């Protein structure tokens, strides 16, 4: 039996409603559609809406664009010079236990030794505690790469098995689930590693899609969406996020109650944003 998804699942929604209304819809859709605890969302940034770089998780992790980040009508465009988004430190972004990074992006260059493209880093520009990138150090590839500090020392780099597509919109995901490091490309599992070290806590800002100090090590490409959770998404949830890319941002019905018509009697009013 063939299963067809609604066309809307893969068509980005237009901006609608107030920030509070959208945040409410994202919380409801997280739970109802994807089976994700809404409170585990620590950054939900639909960059296909352009500027400002608002976080709709409710945790107030709004980002500030730096350099020449541009909106091309589809998403944000990064040119690998001084472009990046900086998110101030927040305790919920410490990333020390379980986490999920889920991004929809495009890279336009082959990554390698001198062209590793940083996607996320906890850093103050001097001290780095965590790094997520495209491209394995020492190899000309486009694999998802992660490394982090424990006890002040960098641990080994862990990578996906495959390279992400070149010059194509794709969904990439990195999950830390206890001691397991998992990688997904376009909704499918693509490698894992194991490390029992505990990442260092830190108070550094989060740099997205650009390197803190090396201008030539940022992303060259576009970004449509960035989601960070302080829980480990399951393989089933990640596959669903890929199959229904934009349904997290769909408007939902919301029930309001009027002034009591009588003691303990309220008239519900349904409003669709």
Secondary structure as UniProt FT lines:
FT   HELIX           7..10
FT   HELIX           19..32
FT   TURN            33..34
FT   HELIX           38..40
FT   STRAND          41..45
FT   HELIX           47..49
FT   STRAND          63..66
FT   STRAND          70..71
FT   STRAND          76..79
FT   STRAND          84..87
FT   HELIX           91..93
FT   STRAND          99..107
FT   TURN            113..115
FT   STRAND          117..123
FT   STRAND          128..134
FT   TURN            137..138
FT   STRAND          143..150
FT   TURN            151..152
FT   STRAND          153..154
FT   STRAND          158..163
FT   STRAND          170..177
FT   TURN            178..179
FT   STRAND          180..185
FT   TURN            186..187
FT   STRAND          188..194
FT   STRAND          205..208
FT   HELIX           215..217
FT   STRAND          220..229
FT   HELIX           235..243
FT   TURN            244..246
FT   HELIX           247..249
FT   STRAND          253..257
FT   TURN            263..264
FT   STRAND          268..272
//
